Amino acid sequence: MLRFQELYQQKNFKELIRSLNNQHEADLAEYFRELNKDEKIILFRFLKKDLAASVFSYMDSDEQLDLINSITDHNLQQLLSGLAFDDKIDLLEEMPAHIAKKVLQNVSGDERKIINQFLNFPENSAGSIMTIEYVDLKKHYTIPYALEHIRKTGVDKETIYTCYIIDNNRYLQGIISLKDIIMANEDMTIGDLMEGKTISVRTTDDQEEVAALFKKYDLLSVPVLDHENRLIGIITIDDIIDVIEEEGTEDFYKMAAIEATEDAYLTAGVFSLAKKRLIWLMVLMVSATLTGSIIEHFQPVLNSAIGLAIFIPMLMGTGGNAGAQSSTLVIRGMAVGELRQKDTIKILYKELRVSLVVGLALGIINFARILVFEGQSIPMALTVSITIFVTIALAKLTGSVLPIMAKAVGLDPALIAAPLLTTIIDALALLVYFNMAMLILGPSLNMG
C-alpha cells in the first residue's frame, strides 16, 4: 500500500488507477482507513464503479458519511446501484436522518418502498439483516430452462449457489443447489431434484437464533418467511459472520461492565467512552459496599486476630476467579447451543465435582504455604484452607447457575458474568471466612 502513496505523490495517476483497481476491496477499505479525508475522497473517485461499491460496503459508517457528503447525486446513484440490497439497509440504519433521506432520494421508487418496509423490521431480527437478492425457480422448470433463468437473473443476486423453489403465490416449496442443477440430466425438472424439507426462519426471529441455525446445520444461506409463510428474502453466511462478531462484541462489553457502543475505539470521543463506563462503575461501587458492611459487622473478629486481614484479598480474588471460570464456560455453552436450561442439574453436578478437586488441591497447597512461609499457626492455616475449599465450591456453583437464571428471566447471561458475580462471591467468601474463623479460632479470640 506504500506504493499507492508514492504514485500519488509523484502524480502518476495512470499507474495509480491501474494499481488501485487490481486490489481486493477489503484490502482497499483497510488502506483507505489510514488516509485523511481529502486523500480518501480523491482516491475513491479513481475506483471503478463495481469496485467502489464493494469498497464502500467494507467501510465504517463515519467513512461512508464523509464520502456521501462529498459526491454528487449522480455519483451517489452509481454507488448505490452497485451496493447489495442488504448493504443499503445497513447503510441507512447507520446514517443520520438527513443523509438517509439523501440516499433514499437516489434510489428507484420501487426500491425505496421495499427499503422502507425493511427498516420497519425489529432491530436485530432476521428481517432486518435479510436480502431480497436471491434466485427463485418453479417446480416445472426443465434443467436447461432453469440454467438459462439463473444466467439471466443471477448476475446481481447475493448468491446463486442455492436456489429457492416457489409457487405463484410465493410459498416456499423447496430448495436446490446449483451443483445439483448442473449435474442433472437435461430431461429432468426442478421438481424432480428439489429438497422439500427446508430449514427456514421468520422475519421476527432474533438474529442470534438465526446464527445458531447456521452453525447447527452448516448453512450457506437460509430463506426468510413472513407470517403467511411466503418467501420474502434470504440471509447469507456473510451476514451471519457480521452477526456473530456483533453479538460477541456485545457480550464482551457486558462481561466487562461497559455499555455497548457502535463507534470504533480510536474514533470514539473521550466523554462518550467515559459515559458508557461510568454508570456501571457507579453501580459496582455501590454494590461493593456490601463487602464493606460484612467486614464492619465482623470487625471484632478482625480486631482479635489481625492476621485474618492478610488473607482477605487472596480469598476474594481466588473466589472471583473460580466463579468467572465457570460462568465463562456456561455462557459460552449457552451461546453456541451446547447447554440449555434443562441441563442445569448436570451442569451443577459437574461443577461441584470440579470444585471439590480444585478446592482440595488449593486448600492443601495453602495450608502448607501458610505454615511454612507465612509462619502462622495451624488453626489459622486451617481456617484459611477450609475457607478456600468452601469458597471455590460456592463460587463455581454460583458462576454456573447465575447465567442460567438470567436466561430464564429474559436477561442476557453475559450481563451478570463479571459485575454481579464478583460482588456475590466476594460477599460469600467473607461470610465463610469470618464464620470459619469464629468456629476454629473461637477459643483464642478475644472479642470482648
C-alpha positions as a Markdown table, in Angstrom:
| # | Residue | x | y | z |
|---|---|---|---|---|
| 1 | Met | 0.0 | 0.0 | 0.0 |
| 2 | Leu | 3.0 | 2.3 | 0.4 |
| 3 | Arg | 3.3 | 2.2 | -3.4 |
| 4 | Phe | -0.1 | 4.0 | -3.7 |
| 5 | Gln | 1.3 | 6.8 | -1.6 |
| 6 | Glu | 4.4 | 7.1 | -3.8 |
| 7 | Leu | 2.4 | 7.1 | -7.0 |
| 8 | Tyr | 0.0 | 9.7 | -5.6 |
| 9 | Gln | 2.9 | 12.0 | -4.5 |
| 10 | Gln | 4.5 | 11.5 | -8.0 |
| 11 | Lys | 1.2 | 12.4 | -9.6 |
| 12 | Asn | 1.5 | 9.2 | -11.7 |
| 13 | Phe | -2.3 | 8.8 | -11.8 |
| 14 | Lys | -2.5 | 6.4 | -14.7 |
| 15 | Glu | -0.4 | 3.8 | -12.8 |
| 16 | Leu | -2.2 | 4.6 | -9.5 |
| 17 | Ile | -5.6 | 4.0 | -11.1 |
| 18 | Arg | -4.4 | 0.7 | -12.6 |
| 19 | Ser | -2.9 | -0.5 | -9.2 |
| 20 | Leu | -5.9 | 0.5 | -7.1 |
| 21 | Asn | -8.3 | -1.3 | -9.4 |
| 22 | Asn | -6.3 | -4.5 | -9.2 |
| 23 | Gln | -6.6 | -4.7 | -5.4 |
| 24 | His | -9.1 | -6.7 | -3.3 |
| 25 | Glu | -11.9 | -4.5 | -1.9 |
| 26 | Ala | -11.3 | -5.5 | 1.7 |
| 27 | Asp | -7.6 | -4.5 | 1.4 |
| 28 | Leu | -8.5 | -1.2 | -0.2 |
| 29 | Ala | -11.0 | -0.4 | 2.6 |
| 30 | Glu | -8.3 | -1.1 | 5.2 |
| 31 | Tyr | -5.9 | 1.2 | 3.3 |
| 32 | Phe | -8.4 | 4.0 | 2.9 |
| 33 | Arg | -8.9 | 3.9 | 6.7 |
| 34 | Glu | -5.4 | 5.2 | 7.1 |
| 35 | Leu | -5.9 | 8.2 | 4.7 |
| 36 | Asn | -7.1 | 11.6 | 5.7 |
| 37 | Lys | -10.5 | 12.8 | 4.4 |
| 38 | Asp | -9.3 | 14.6 | 1.3 |
| 39 | Glu | -7.0 | 11.8 | 0.1 |
| 40 | Lys | -9.7 | 9.3 | 0.7 |
| 41 | Ile | -12.2 | 11.2 | -1.4 |
| 42 | Ile | -9.7 | 11.7 | -4.3 |
| 43 | Leu | -8.5 | 8.1 | -4.4 |
| 44 | Phe | -12.1 | 6.7 | -4.1 |
| 45 | Arg | -13.0 | 8.5 | -7.3 |
| 46 | Phe | -10.3 | 6.5 | -9.1 |
| 47 | Leu | -12.1 | 3.2 | -8.5 |
| 48 | Lys | -14.3 | 1.5 | -11.0 |
| 49 | Lys | -18.0 | 1.6 | -10.3 |
| 50 | Asp | -18.4 | -2.0 | -9.0 |
| 51 | Leu | -15.1 | -2.0 | -7.0 |
| 52 | Ala | -16.1 | 1.4 | -5.5 |
| 53 | Ala | -19.4 | -0.1 | -4.3 |
| 54 | Ser | -17.7 | -3.1 | -2.8 |
| 55 | Val | -15.0 | -1.0 | -1.0 |
| 56 | Phe | -17.8 | 1.3 | 0.3 |
| 57 | Ser | -19.6 | -1.7 | 1.9 |
| 58 | Tyr | -16.5 | -2.5 | 3.9 |
| 59 | Met | -16.0 | 1.0 | 5.2 |
| 60 | Asp | -17.0 | 2.2 | 8.7 |
| 61 | Ser | -20.1 | 4.4 | 8.9 |
| 62 | Asp | -18.1 | 7.6 | 9.5 |
| 63 | Glu | -16.1 | 7.0 | 6.3 |
| 64 | Gln | -19.3 | 6.3 | 4.4 |
| 65 | Leu | -20.8 | 9.5 | 5.7 |
| 66 | Asp | -17.7 | 11.5 | 4.5 |
| 67 | Leu | -18.0 | 10.1 | 1.0 |
| 68 | Ile | -21.7 | 10.6 | 0.7 |
| 69 | Asn | -21.3 | 14.2 | 1.7 |
| 70 | Ser | -18.6 | 14.8 | -0.8 |
| 71 | Ile | -20.1 | 13.3 | -4.0 |
| 72 | Thr | -22.8 | 14.5 | -6.4 |
| 73 | Asp | -26.3 | 12.9 | -6.6 |
| 74 | His | -25.3 | 11.3 | -9.9 |
| 75 | Asn | -22.2 | 9.6 | -8.4 |
| 76 | Leu | -24.3 | 8.6 | -5.4 |
| 77 | Gln | -26.8 | 6.9 | -7.7 |
| 78 | Gln | -24.0 | 5.0 | -9.3 |
| 79 | Leu | -22.5 | 4.0 | -6.0 |
| 80 | Leu | -25.9 | 2.8 | -4.6 |
| 81 | Ser | -26.7 | 0.8 | -7.8 |
| 82 | Gly | -23.6 | -1.3 | -7.1 |
| 83 | Leu | -24.4 | -2.0 | -3.5 |
| 84 | Ala | -26.1 | -5.2 | -2.4 |
| 85 | Phe | -29.6 | -4.6 | -1.1 |
| 86 | Asp | -28.7 | -5.6 | 2.5 |
| 87 | Asp | -25.7 | -3.3 | 2.4 |
| 88 | Lys | -28.1 | -0.4 | 1.5 |
| 89 | Ile | -30.2 | -1.3 | 4.6 |
| 90 | Asp | -27.2 | -1.4 | 6.8 |
| 91 | Leu | -26.1 | 2.0 | 5.4 |
| 92 | Leu | -29.4 | 3.6 | 6.1 |
| 93 | Glu | -29.6 | 2.2 | 9.6 |
| 94 | Glu | -26.2 | 3.8 | 10.5 |
| 95 | Met | -26.7 | 7.2 | 8.8 |
| 96 | Pro | -28.2 | 10.4 | 10.3 |
| 97 | Ala | -31.7 | 11.2 | 9.2 |
| 98 | His | -30.7 | 13.9 | 6.6 |
| 99 | Ile | -28.2 | 11.5 | 5.0 |
| 100 | Ala | -30.7 | 8.7 | 5.0 |
| 101 | Lys | -33.1 | 11.0 | 3.2 |
| 102 | Lys | -30.5 | 11.8 | 0.6 |
| 103 | Val | -29.8 | 8.2 | 0.0 |
| 104 | Leu | -33.5 | 7.3 | -0.4 |
| 105 | Gln | -33.9 | 10.1 | -2.9 |
| 106 | Asn | -31.3 | 8.5 | -5.1 |
| 107 | Val | -32.8 | 5.0 | -5.4 |
| 108 | Ser | -35.8 | 4.0 | -7.5 |
| 109 | Gly | -39.3 | 4.4 | -6.2 |
| 110 | Asp | -39.9 | 0.6 | -6.1 |
| 111 | Glu | -36.7 | 0.0 | -4.2 |
| 112 | Arg | -37.4 | 2.9 | -1.8 |
| 113 | Lys | -40.7 | 1.3 | -0.9 |
| 114 | Ile | -39.0 | -2.1 | -0.2 |
| 115 | Ile | -36.3 | -0.4 | 1.8 |
| 116 | Asn | -38.8 | 1.4 | 4.0 |
| 117 | Gln | -40.5 | -2.0 | 4.7 |
| 118 | Phe | -37.2 | -3.4 | 5.7 |
| 119 | Leu | -36.4 | -0.5 | 8.0 |
| 120 | Asn | -39.6 | -1.3 | 9.9 |
| 121 | Phe | -38.5 | -4.8 | 10.9 |
| 122 | Pro | -37.4 | -5.1 | 14.6 |
| 123 | Glu | -33.8 | -4.3 | 15.3 |
| 124 | Asn | -31.6 | -7.4 | 15.3 |
| 125 | Ser | -34.3 | -9.5 | 13.8 |
| 126 | Ala | -34.0 | -11.9 | 10.8 |
| 127 | Gly | -36.0 | -9.4 | 8.7 |
| 128 | Ser | -33.5 | -6.6 | 9.4 |
| 129 | Ile | -30.5 | -8.5 | 8.1 |
| 130 | Met | -32.0 | -10.3 | 5.1 |
| 131 | Thr | -31.7 | -9.5 | 1.4 |
| 132 | Ile | -34.2 | -9.8 | -1.4 |
| 133 | Glu | -31.5 | -10.7 | -3.9 |
| 134 | Tyr | -31.9 | -14.4 | -4.5 |
| 135 | Val | -32.7 | -16.7 | -7.4 |
| 136 | Asp | -36.2 | -18.3 | -7.4 |
| 137 | Leu | -37.3 | -21.1 | -9.6 |
| 138 | Lys | -40.6 | -23.1 | -10.3 |
| 139 | Lys | -41.1 | -26.8 | -10.0 |
| 140 | His | -42.0 | -27.3 | -13.6 |
| 141 | Tyr | -38.8 | -25.7 | -15.0 |
| 142 | Thr | -36.6 | -28.1 | -17.0 |
| 143 | Ile | -32.9 | -28.2 | -16.3 |
| 144 | Pro | -31.9 | -26.2 | -19.4 |
| 145 | Tyr | -34.6 | -23.6 | -18.8 |
| 146 | Ala | -33.5 | -23.3 | -15.1 |
| 147 | Leu | -29.9 | -22.8 | -16.1 |
| 148 | Glu | -30.8 | -20.1 | -18.6 |
| 149 | His | -33.1 | -18.4 | -16.0 |
| 150 | Ile | -30.1 | -18.4 | -13.5 |
| 151 | Arg | -27.8 | -16.8 | -16.1 |
| 152 | Lys | -30.3 | -14.0 | -16.8 |
| 153 | Thr | -31.4 | -13.2 | -13.3 |
| 154 | Gly | -28.5 | -14.3 | -11.1 |
| 155 | Val | -26.0 | -11.6 | -12.2 |
| 156 | Asp | -26.8 | -9.2 | -9.4 |
| 157 | Lys | -28.0 | -11.7 | -6.8 |
| 158 | Glu | -26.5 | -12.2 | -3.4 |
| 159 | Thr | -25.9 | -15.9 | -4.1 |
| 160 | Ile | -26.8 | -18.4 | -6.8 |
| 161 | Tyr | -25.4 | -21.5 | -5.1 |
| 162 | Thr | -28.8 | -22.2 | -3.5 |
| 163 | Cys | -32.0 | -21.5 | -5.4 |
| 164 | Tyr | -35.4 | -21.4 | -4.0 |
| 165 | Ile | -38.5 | -23.1 | -5.5 |
| 166 | Ile | -41.7 | -21.1 | -5.0 |
| 167 | Asp | -45.3 | -21.3 | -6.4 |
| 168 | Asn | -47.2 | -18.5 | -8.0 |
| 169 | Asn | -48.2 | -17.2 | -4.5 |
| 170 | Arg | -44.5 | -17.2 | -3.4 |
| 171 | Tyr | -45.0 | -20.0 | -0.9 |
| 172 | Leu | -41.7 | -21.8 | -0.4 |
| 173 | Gln | -41.8 | -25.4 | -1.8 |
| 174 | Gly | -38.2 | -26.4 | -1.5 |
| 175 | Ile | -34.5 | -25.6 | -2.3 |
| 176 | Ile | -32.0 | -26.9 | -4.8 |
| 177 | Ser | -28.2 | -26.3 | -5.1 |
| 178 | Leu | -26.6 | -25.1 | -8.3 |
| 179 | Lys | -24.4 | -28.1 | -8.2 |
| 180 | Asp | -27.4 | -30.5 | -8.4 |
| 181 | Ile | -28.8 | -28.5 | -11.4 |
| 182 | Ile | -25.6 | -28.6 | -13.3 |
| 183 | Met | -25.1 | -32.3 | -12.7 |
| 184 | Ala | -28.7 | -33.3 | -13.6 |
| 185 | Asn | -29.9 | -34.8 | -16.8 |
| 186 | Glu | -31.5 | -32.3 | -19.2 |
| 187 | Asp | -34.8 | -34.2 | -19.3 |
| 188 | Met | -35.4 | -33.7 | -15.6 |
| 189 | Thr | -37.3 | -30.9 | -13.9 |
| 190 | Ile | -36.6 | -28.8 | -10.8 |
| 191 | Gly | -39.4 | -30.6 | -9.0 |
| 192 | Asp | -37.6 | -33.9 | -9.5 |
| 193 | Leu | -34.5 | -32.7 | -7.8 |
| 194 | Met | -35.6 | -30.2 | -5.2 |
| 195 | Glu | -35.2 | -30.8 | -1.4 |
| 196 | Gly | -38.6 | -30.4 | 0.1 |
| 197 | Lys | -37.5 | -30.3 | 3.8 |
| 198 | Thr | -36.2 | -26.8 | 4.2 |
| 199 | Ile | -34.7 | -25.0 | 7.2 |
| 200 | Ser | -36.3 | -21.5 | 7.3 |
| 201 | Val | -36.7 | -18.6 | 9.7 |
| 202 | Arg | -39.4 | -15.9 | 10.3 |
| 203 | Thr | -38.8 | -12.2 | 9.8 |
| 204 | Thr | -39.2 | -11.6 | 13.6 |
| 205 | Asp | -36.8 | -14.3 | 14.7 |
| 206 | Asp | -33.8 | -13.0 | 16.7 |
| 207 | Gln | -30.6 | -12.8 | 14.6 |
| 208 | Glu | -28.7 | -14.7 | 17.3 |
| 209 | Glu | -31.1 | -17.6 | 16.9 |
| 210 | Val | -30.6 | -17.5 | 13.1 |
| 211 | Ala | -26.8 | -17.7 | 13.7 |
| 212 | Ala | -27.3 | -20.8 | 15.8 |
| 213 | Leu | -29.2 | -22.4 | 12.9 |
| 214 | Phe | -26.3 | -21.7 | 10.5 |
| 215 | Lys | -23.9 | -23.4 | 12.9 |
| 216 | Lys | -26.1 | -26.3 | 13.6 |
| 217 | Tyr | -27.0 | -27.2 | 10.0 |
| 218 | Asp | -23.8 | -25.8 | 8.3 |
| 219 | Leu | -25.9 | -23.5 | 6.1 |
| 220 | Leu | -24.6 | -21.0 | 3.5 |
| 221 | Ser | -28.0 | -19.3 | 3.3 |
| 222 | Val | -31.5 | -19.6 | 4.8 |
| 223 | Pro | -34.9 | -18.5 | 3.5 |
| 224 | Val | -36.9 | -15.9 | 5.4 |
| 225 | Leu | -40.6 | -16.3 | 5.5 |
| 226 | Asp | -43.3 | -13.8 | 6.6 |
| 227 | His | -46.3 | -14.5 | 8.9 |
| 228 | Glu | -48.1 | -16.1 | 6.0 |
| 229 | Asn | -45.2 | -18.4 | 5.1 |
| 230 | Arg | -44.3 | -16.6 | 2.0 |
| 231 | Leu | -40.7 | -16.2 | 0.9 |
| 232 | Ile | -39.6 | -12.6 | 1.1 |
| 233 | Gly | -35.8 | -12.8 | 1.5 |
| 234 | Ile | -32.8 | -14.8 | 2.4 |
| 235 | Ile | -29.9 | -14.5 | 4.9 |
| 236 | Thr | -26.4 | -15.4 | 3.7 |
| 237 | Ile | -23.4 | -16.6 | 5.6 |
| 238 | Asp | -21.5 | -13.3 | 5.2 |
| 239 | Asp | -24.3 | -11.5 | 7.1 |
| 240 | Ile | -24.2 | -14.2 | 9.9 |
| 241 | Ile | -20.5 | -13.7 | 10.3 |
| 242 | Asp | -21.2 | -10.0 | 11.0 |
| 243 | Val | -23.9 | -11.0 | 13.5 |
| 244 | Ile | -21.5 | -13.3 | 15.3 |
| 245 | Glu | -19.0 | -10.6 | 15.5 |
| 246 | Glu | -21.6 | -8.1 | 16.7 |
| 247 | Glu | -23.1 | -10.4 | 19.3 |
| 248 | Gly | -19.6 | -11.5 | 20.5 |
| 249 | Thr | -18.5 | -7.8 | 20.9 |
| 250 | Glu | -21.7 | -7.0 | 22.8 |
| 251 | Asp | -21.1 | -9.9 | 25.2 |
| 252 | Phe | -17.5 | -8.8 | 25.8 |
| 253 | Tyr | -18.8 | -5.3 | 26.7 |
| 254 | Lys | -21.3 | -6.7 | 29.1 |
| 255 | Met | -18.8 | -9.0 | 30.7 |
| 256 | Ala | -16.5 | -6.1 | 31.3 |
| 257 | Ala | -19.4 | -3.9 | 32.6 |
| 258 | Ile | -19.3 | -1.5 | 29.7 |
| 259 | Glu | -22.3 | -0.2 | 27.8 |
| 260 | Ala | -22.1 | -1.3 | 24.2 |
| 261 | Thr | -21.0 | 1.2 | 21.6 |
| 262 | Glu | -21.1 | 1.1 | 17.8 |
| 263 | Asp | -18.2 | 3.6 | 17.5 |
| 264 | Ala | -14.6 | 2.3 | 16.8 |
| 265 | Tyr | -12.4 | 2.7 | 19.9 |
| 266 | Leu | -9.9 | 5.2 | 18.3 |
| 267 | Thr | -12.7 | 7.3 | 16.8 |
| 268 | Ala | -15.0 | 7.4 | 19.8 |
| 269 | Gly | -14.9 | 10.5 | 22.0 |
| 270 | Val | -13.4 | 10.5 | 25.4 |
| 271 | Phe | -16.6 | 11.7 | 27.1 |
| 272 | Ser | -18.6 | 9.2 | 25.2 |
| 273 | Leu | -16.4 | 6.3 | 26.4 |
| 274 | Ala | -16.4 | 7.7 | 29.9 |
| 275 | Lys | -20.2 | 7.9 | 30.0 |
| 276 | Lys | -20.6 | 4.3 | 28.9 |
| 277 | Arg | -18.3 | 3.1 | 31.6 |
| 278 | Leu | -19.3 | 5.5 | 34.4 |
| 279 | Ile | -22.8 | 4.1 | 35.0 |
| 280 | Trp | -21.7 | 0.5 | 35.6 |
| 281 | Leu | -18.8 | 1.6 | 37.7 |
| 282 | Met | -21.1 | 3.6 | 39.9 |
| 283 | Val | -23.4 | 0.5 | 40.3 |
| 284 | Leu | -20.5 | -1.7 | 41.1 |
| 285 | Met | -19.1 | 0.8 | 43.6 |
| 286 | Val | -22.4 | 0.9 | 45.4 |
| 287 | Ser | -22.8 | -2.9 | 45.4 |
| 288 | Ala | -19.2 | -3.2 | 46.7 |
| 289 | Thr | -20.4 | -1.6 | 49.9 |
| 290 | Leu | -21.9 | -5.0 | 50.7 |
| 291 | Thr | -18.5 | -6.4 | 51.4 |
| 292 | Gly | -17.6 | -3.4 | 53.5 |
| 293 | Ser | -20.7 | -3.9 | 55.6 |
| 294 | Ile | -19.7 | -7.6 | 56.2 |
| 295 | Ile | -16.2 | -6.6 | 57.3 |
| 296 | Glu | -17.7 | -3.9 | 59.5 |
| 297 | His | -20.0 | -6.5 | 61.1 |
| 298 | Phe | -17.1 | -8.8 | 61.9 |
| 299 | Gln | -14.8 | -6.0 | 63.0 |
| 300 | Pro | -14.4 | -7.5 | 66.5 |
| 301 | Val | -13.2 | -10.8 | 64.9 |
| 302 | Leu | -10.6 | -8.9 | 62.9 |
| 303 | Asn | -9.5 | -6.9 | 65.9 |
| 304 | Ser | -9.0 | -10.1 | 67.9 |
| 305 | Ala | -6.9 | -11.8 | 65.1 |
| 306 | Ile | -5.2 | -9.2 | 63.0 |
| 307 | Gly | -3.6 | -11.9 | 60.9 |
| 308 | Leu | -7.0 | -12.7 | 59.3 |
| 309 | Ala | -6.9 | -9.4 | 57.3 |
| 310 | Ile | -3.8 | -10.6 | 55.4 |
| 311 | Phe | -5.7 | -13.3 | 53.6 |
| 312 | Ile | -8.9 | -11.4 | 52.6 |
| 313 | Pro | -7.6 | -10.2 | 49.2 |
| 314 | Met | -6.4 | -13.7 | 48.3 |
| 315 | Leu | -9.7 | -15.4 | 49.3 |
| 316 | Met | -11.8 | -12.8 | 47.4 |
| 317 | Gly | -9.6 | -12.9 | 44.4 |
| 318 | Thr | -9.5 | -16.7 | 44.2 |
| 319 | Gly | -13.3 | -17.0 | 44.7 |
| 320 | Gly | -13.9 | -14.4 | 41.9 |
| 321 | Asn | -11.5 | -16.2 | 39.5 |
| 322 | Ala | -13.1 | -19.6 | 40.2 |
| 323 | Gly | -16.6 | -18.2 | 39.6 |
| 324 | Ala | -15.5 | -16.4 | 36.4 |
| 325 | Gln | -14.1 | -19.7 | 35.0 |
| 326 | Ser | -17.4 | -21.5 | 35.5 |
| 327 | Ser | -19.6 | -18.6 | 34.3 |
| 328 | Thr | -17.5 | -18.1 | 31.1 |
| 329 | Leu | -17.8 | -21.8 | 30.2 |
| 330 | Val | -21.6 | -21.9 | 30.8 |
| 331 | Ile | -22.2 | -18.6 | 28.9 |
| 332 | Arg | -20.1 | -19.9 | 26.0 |
| 333 | Gly | -22.0 | -23.2 | 26.0 |
| 334 | Met | -25.4 | -21.4 | 26.1 |
| 335 | Ala | -24.3 | -19.0 | 23.3 |
| 336 | Val | -23.4 | -21.9 | 20.9 |
| 337 | Gly | -26.4 | -24.0 | 21.9 |
| 338 | Glu | -24.4 | -26.7 | 23.7 |
| 339 | Leu | -26.0 | -26.0 | 27.0 |
| 340 | Arg | -29.7 | -25.4 | 27.8 |
| 341 | Gln | -31.8 | -24.6 | 30.8 |
| 342 | Lys | -32.8 | -28.3 | 31.1 |
| 343 | Asp | -29.1 | -29.2 | 31.7 |
| 344 | Thr | -29.0 | -27.2 | 34.9 |
| 345 | Ile | -28.7 | -30.2 | 37.2 |
| 346 | Lys | -26.0 | -31.8 | 35.0 |
| 347 | Ile | -24.0 | -28.5 | 35.0 |
| 348 | Leu | -24.2 | -28.0 | 38.7 |
| 349 | Tyr | -23.2 | -31.7 | 39.4 |
| 350 | Lys | -20.2 | -31.4 | 37.1 |
| 351 | Glu | -19.1 | -28.0 | 38.5 |
| 352 | Leu | -19.5 | -29.4 | 42.1 |
| 353 | Arg | -17.1 | -32.2 | 41.3 |
| 354 | Val | -14.6 | -29.9 | 39.6 |
| 355 | Ser | -14.8 | -27.5 | 42.6 |
| 356 | Leu | -14.1 | -30.3 | 45.0 |
| 357 | Val | -10.9 | -31.3 | 43.2 |
| 358 | Val | -9.7 | -27.7 | 42.6 |
| 359 | Gly | -10.7 | -26.6 | 46.2 |
| 360 | Leu | -9.0 | -29.6 | 47.8 |
| 361 | Ala | -5.8 | -29.0 | 45.8 |
| 362 | Leu | -5.6 | -25.3 | 46.6 |
| 363 | Gly | -6.6 | -25.9 | 50.2 |
| 364 | Ile | -3.7 | -28.3 | 50.8 |
| 365 | Ile | -1.2 | -26.0 | 49.0 |
| 366 | Asn | -2.3 | -23.0 | 51.0 |
| 367 | Phe | -2.2 | -24.9 | 54.3 |
| 368 | Ala | 1.4 | -25.8 | 53.7 |
| 369 | Arg | 2.3 | -22.3 | 52.4 |
| 370 | Ile | 0.8 | -20.5 | 55.4 |
| 371 | Leu | 2.5 | -22.8 | 57.9 |
| 372 | Val | 6.0 | -22.7 | 56.2 |
| 373 | Phe | 6.2 | -19.3 | 54.5 |
| 374 | Glu | 3.7 | -17.2 | 56.5 |
| 375 | Gly | 4.7 | -18.6 | 59.9 |
| 376 | Gln | 1.1 | -18.7 | 61.0 |
| 377 | Ser | -0.4 | -21.2 | 63.5 |
| 378 | Ile | -2.1 | -24.5 | 62.5 |
| 379 | Pro | -5.6 | -23.1 | 63.4 |
| 380 | Met | -5.1 | -20.0 | 61.2 |
| 381 | Ala | -3.8 | -22.2 | 58.3 |
| 382 | Leu | -6.8 | -24.5 | 58.7 |
| 383 | Thr | -9.2 | -21.6 | 58.8 |
| 384 | Val | -7.9 | -20.1 | 55.5 |
| 385 | Ser | -7.6 | -23.5 | 53.8 |
| 386 | Ile | -11.1 | -24.6 | 54.6 |
| 387 | Thr | -12.4 | -21.2 | 53.5 |
| 388 | Ile | -10.7 | -21.6 | 50.2 |
| 389 | Phe | -12.2 | -25.0 | 49.7 |
| 390 | Val | -15.8 | -23.9 | 50.6 |
| 391 | Thr | -15.4 | -20.6 | 48.7 |
| 392 | Ile | -14.3 | -22.3 | 45.5 |
| 393 | Ala | -17.3 | -24.7 | 45.7 |
| 394 | Leu | -19.7 | -21.8 | 46.2 |
| 395 | Ala | -18.1 | -19.7 | 43.5 |
| 396 | Lys | -18.2 | -22.4 | 40.9 |
| 397 | Leu | -21.8 | -23.3 | 41.7 |
| 398 | Thr | -22.8 | -19.6 | 41.7 |
| 399 | Gly | -20.9 | -18.9 | 38.4 |
| 400 | Ser | -22.7 | -21.8 | 36.8 |
| 401 | Val | -26.3 | -21.1 | 38.0 |
| 402 | Leu | -26.4 | -17.3 | 37.5 |
| 403 | Pro | -26.2 | -17.3 | 33.7 |
| 404 | Ile | -28.9 | -20.0 | 33.6 |
| 405 | Met | -31.1 | -18.0 | 35.9 |
| 406 | Ala | -30.5 | -14.8 | 33.9 |
| 407 | Lys | -31.6 | -16.6 | 30.7 |
| 408 | Ala | -34.7 | -18.0 | 32.4 |
| 409 | Val | -35.9 | -14.5 | 33.3 |
| 410 | Gly | -35.1 | -13.0 | 29.9 |
| 411 | Leu | -31.8 | -11.3 | 30.8 |
| 412 | Asp | -28.6 | -11.6 | 28.9 |
| 413 | Pro | -26.3 | -14.1 | 30.7 |
| 414 | Ala | -23.2 | -12.0 | 29.9 |
| 415 | Leu | -24.7 | -9.2 | 31.8 |
| 416 | Ile | -24.2 | -10.9 | 35.2 |
| 417 | Ala | -20.9 | -12.6 | 34.3 |
| 418 | Ala | -18.4 | -10.2 | 35.8 |
| 419 | Pro | -20.2 | -7.4 | 37.7 |
| 420 | Leu | -22.9 | -9.2 | 39.7 |
| 421 | Leu | -20.9 | -12.4 | 40.1 |
| 422 | Thr | -17.9 | -10.7 | 41.6 |
| 423 | Thr | -20.0 | -8.9 | 44.2 |
| 424 | Ile | -21.9 | -12.0 | 45.2 |
| 425 | Ile | -18.7 | -14.2 | 45.5 |
| 426 | Asp | -16.8 | -11.5 | 47.5 |
| 427 | Ala | -19.7 | -11.4 | 50.0 |
| 428 | Leu | -19.9 | -15.2 | 50.2 |
| 429 | Ala | -16.1 | -15.5 | 50.7 |
| 430 | Leu | -16.1 | -13.0 | 53.6 |
| 431 | Leu | -19.1 | -14.7 | 55.3 |
| 432 | Val | -17.5 | -18.1 | 55.1 |
| 433 | Tyr | -14.1 | -16.8 | 56.2 |
| 434 | Phe | -15.3 | -14.9 | 59.3 |
| 435 | Asn | -17.7 | -17.7 | 60.4 |
| 436 | Met | -15.0 | -20.3 | 59.9 |
| 437 | Ala | -12.6 | -18.1 | 62.0 |
| 438 | Met | -15.2 | -17.9 | 64.8 |
| 439 | Leu | -15.7 | -21.6 | 64.7 |
| 440 | Ile | -12.0 | -22.7 | 64.6 |
| 441 | Leu | -10.3 | -19.7 | 66.3 |
| 442 | Gly | -13.1 | -19.1 | 68.7 |
| 443 | Pro | -11.4 | -20.1 | 71.9 |
| 444 | Ser | -8.4 | -17.9 | 71.1 |
| 445 | Leu | -10.3 | -14.8 | 70.0 |
| 446 | Asn | -10.8 | -12.0 | 72.5 |
| 447 | Met | -13.8 | -10.1 | 71.2 |
| 448 | Gly | -14.8 | -8.6 | 74.5 |
